[in-house]
Amino acid sequence: MERVDTLFVNGPILTMDGVGLLEPGMLAVRDGRIVSVGPYQPESLAGIAAAETVDLGGRRLLMPGLVNAHTHAAMTLFRGLADDLPLMEWLTRYIFPAEKSLTPEWVLWGTRLACLEMIASGTTTFCDMYLYAQQVAEAADEAGLRALVGEVLYDFPSPNYGPPAAGLRYTQELIERWRGHDRVRVAVQPHAPYTCSPDLLRDGAALAEANAVPLIIHLAETAHEEATLRERYGQSPVRHLDGLGLLTPRLIADHAVHLAADEIELLATRGVAVAHCPESNMKLASGAAPVPALLKVGVRVGLGTDGCASNNDLDLFGEMDSAAKLQKLVRADPTALPAARVVGMTTALGADVLGLAGVTGSLTPGKAADLILVDFDQPHLTPVYDYTSHLVYCVRGADVSDTMVAGRWLMRQRAFTTLDVNRVCGRVRELADRIRRTVVTG
């Protein structure tokens, strides 16, 4: 008799590992990992003893948890603080000044709120770049999510670590603190080529190499960035980083909107991965990243929400819809980015972008049991001819009924199990009153 912790039966299963859709399927979890997945036949249950059996009822889809390849979780605190502005005005007049008032407590509570939002909308893994990264990591660990975190590095003083050189020391300490954790990992994260000197960028890359961790940076996000780098260094952002030796398979480039054709080829040749954030790019009028061209030459592209101050939510299902439709519009081609590719960018390919392909992103035996259930028994999801199409064009985060990470329920039938939603929302409302007084009104 095979003993398992959780057994899912009698429903559609989207594995994202090349097997395709199992309808009906069954999947078994033991000790936080997937131990088997295959077609469902009632007679096959005779040899399995499950502590918990979940009957999908033929109408709940079991699929991998979603991977948010780029966000700033604690910026939930600034949701709606400053909207409808160009990126540089938004950053310099509102976000950077607001962040000068940040405290570890603010980041902890803002990240807890983000974790609740992500759990509720089906995200099980997120990549975060922000201040007070220790508090981000603690919140992710408390929530039970899988996370790749890092302290944002600038040439100017940080409210967390002070002078720029101290940021590298802080990052090294962070790497040591979380080394070996089963869900939380650390990356080196200089903010952008226009906010980091060549020396800081090289030092950051060396730190990432020495510790065998990812290197993450905002890159080629706006035309303003392109103009700034050409004026300052006589090169585009991509060529600037290549000259500094940063374009390697270790690098994840966030946004990558303004790319010349030869730079797309260069990213592919160097093995650089990209985190695409369509809703943020649209809202800030940054442009539309050349995602089909990147994918065509083999660049790994994941999907991210960016932060809530520029999106304004963390719903990856909505992001999938935007990603697919944006490419169709700007390229005047309804086939430019098909639904199946977009779902892949948010699951298996997204995990690969973050260096987690062997851990999560697909429902494959041996991988972590990071999975979600999507309730298709609803008017706006009826009828179903193609589950993948519905995931992109019909499903929203609120359709997720259950979320599991490493075999542990983080949300069960829309009820959170790791964080107190009333306590978190109440505390953030209190902080928002303080932010309104001290930041918005000065």
C-alpha positions, 0 to 999 in steps of 0.5 A, a space after each residue: 500500500 502506497 501512503 501519500 499525504 494528499 491525493 487529487 482525483 477526478 478532474 482536469 490536470 494541466 501538467 506543463 511538462 510536455 504531457 499536456 492535459 490529463 482529463 480526468 487525472 490524478 496526482 499524489 503528494 508526499 513530503 512536500 513533493 509530487 510523487 505521481 501524476 497520471 490518468 485517473 481511474 477509480 480502480 487505481 485508488 485501491 493501492 493508495 492510502 491518502 491522508 487527504 483526498 481532494 475530489 476535483 469534481 471534474 470542474 476544478 483545474 489542477 495546475 502548477 502555481 504561477 511564477 511572478 518573475 518580477 515584483 516589488 512586493 512591499 509597494 502594496 503600501 503605495 498602491 494608488 499613491 501616484 498614478 498616470 505619470 511618466 516613469 521618471 517623474 513617477 520615480 523621482 517625484 513620488 516613489 523615491 521620496 516615499 521610499 526615504 521614509 520606509 522602515 523595516 516594519 513598513 516593508 514587513 507589513 507591505 510584503 505580508 499584504 502582497 503575499 496574501 494577494 499572491 496566494 489568493 490569485 494563484 502565485 506560489 513563487 515570486 522574485 522580489 527587488 526592494 529595500 529591507 530585503 530581510 523583512 521581505 524574506 521573513 514575510 515570504 517565509 511566514 506566508 509559506 511562499 517560494 521566493 527569490 529576494 534581494 536588496 536593491 542597490 543604488 549609487 545613492 544612500 539607502 534608508 536601509 544600509 546607508 552608503 552604496 558600499 554597505 549594500 554589497 555587504 548587506 547582500 552578502 549577509 543576506 545570502 549567508 542568512 538564507 543559504 540552504 533554505 528550502 523556499 527562500 533564495 537570494 539574488 544580487 540586485 543592482 537597480 538599473 544602469 542609470 542608477 548604478 555606476 560601472 564599478 557598482 555593477 561590476 562589483 555586484 556581478 562579482 558578488 553574484 558569481 562568487 556566491 553562485 546566485 542570480 544577478 537581476 537588474 532593470 534594463 532597457 525599460 524606457 526611451 529616457 534610459 536609452 537616451 541617458 546611457 547614450 549621453 553618459 557612456 555613448 552606448 545603449 543600456 544593453 551594450 553598456 552591460 555587455 561591456 562590463 561583462 554582466 550579460 551572462 546566463 546568471 543575469 535576469 533583465 527586468 522589462 527589456 522593452 527598448 531593444 535593437 534587433 542585434 541586441 535581442 540576438 546578443 541576449 540570446 547568445 549570452 544566455 540572459 533571461 528576461 522578466 516581462 511586465 506588460 501592465 506596468 509598461 503600458 501604464 507608464 507608457 514605457 513601450 511594448 517589449 519584443 517578446 515574440 522576437 525574444 522567444 523566437 531566438 531562445 531567450 527565456 522570458 517570464 512574466 512579472 507584475 512589477 510593483 503595485 505602485 505601477 500596475 496596480 495589482 499582483 494578479 498574474 492571470 490578468 497579466 497573462 491576458 494583457 501580455 497576450 493582447 498587447 503583442 497582438 495589438 502592437 504587431 497587428 498579428 493575432 497569432 503573435 503570442 498564443 495563450 499556450 506560450 503565455 501560460 508557459 511564461 507564467 509556469 515552467 518557463 517562468 521557473 526556468 528564468 528564476 533558476 528554479 526549473 528543477 524545483 517548480 513550474 510544472 507538475 512533474 514527479 520529484 518537483 515541489 508540490 507547488 500547485 493551485 486549483 482553479 474553479 471552472 464551475 462558474 458562468 464566465 468560465 462556461 463552456 470550456 473548449 480549451 482550458 489554456 485559452 480560458 486561463 489567459 482570456 477568461 480566468 482571473 485571480 479570484 477564480 483560484 480556490 486553493 493554493 499549495 506550496 511544498 505540499 502545504 495549503 496556504 489557502 483552502 477553499 478561499 480561506 488563508 491558512 498562514 497569515 491573518 488577513 484581517 490583521 494584515 489589512 488592518 495594519 496596512 490601513 493604519 500605515 497608509 494613514 501615516 504615509 498619507 500624512 508624512 509622504 503625500 502631504 510632506 
